[in-house]
Amino acid sequence: MEVKEQCIKWIQDFFEENGKGCNAIIGISGGKDSAVVAALCVEALGKDRVIGVLMPNDVQSDIEYAKLLVSHLDIKHYIINIKDAVNGVLDQMIESDIEISQQTRINLPPRIRMSVLYAVGQSNNGRVANNCNLSEDWVGYSTRYGDSVGDFSPLSNLTVTEVKEIGRSLNLPSEIVDKVPIDGLSEQSDEEKLGFTYEVLDRYIRTGEISDKKTKDRIDYLHDLNKFKLELMPSFEYK
């Protein structure tokens, strides 16, 4: 598969230029994106230079998929539970009489996970992978300064459909590649929350074709609303 080979070469080039001899640090969620990123890094760097980090927030109902992935790839991994860190911040906010919004509760764990990945990376001569794909980025389905960041991003220009194709070509377990992503909070799938399927979104991204105007309007709205997540922080220009 040509795109897979191109991506593997890109990862090799990145590490040659930005971290020769460094390890790839990957947050392993149990979903297709982190699985594909990890497998691509194994192909590019060898399994001894890939480290997986599993970060449940107390109990993670689908953590067995993450364990399956690191076992399948035979990579070194750590399990770091972020429950105490998340609760510690929330408890301090409560003590400070800050009213905690639902979005704060949703976005705090991925931001703490990214801090954990960088801590593990700095202690293991690592570079942190970003696992986001183009489809999710397109409609803002990520947390700014959480899963939206990293040192290198193999999948950010590939749709969900394309990521799955690469996963199959890498012989990843089908139960991981085809696993329905659930947010872990509402127990709704990504597609249920978005209101459209990734198949429809991916076709629209790649071809501009979409049959339902209401769905088109929703995708366009989400895209415009969330573009700031992918842009550099605005800064004052001193002249």
JOHU-V521877 format. One line per field, one symbol per residue. phi: phi as a letter, one per 40 degrees, with the letter a starting at -180 (. if undefined). A space follows every 10 residues. Layout:
phi: ???
//
This chain:
phi: .ccccccccc cccdcccbid gcccbbcbch cccccccccc ccccbgccbb bcbcbcbgbb cbcccccccc cccfbcabbb ccdccccccc ccccccgccc ccccccccdc ccdccccccc cccbfbbccc bcbccccdbg cabcgbccbi cabcbcbbcd dcccccdccc gcdccccbcc cbcgbcgccd ccccgacccc ccccccbgca cbcccdcccc cccccbdccb bcddbcccb
//
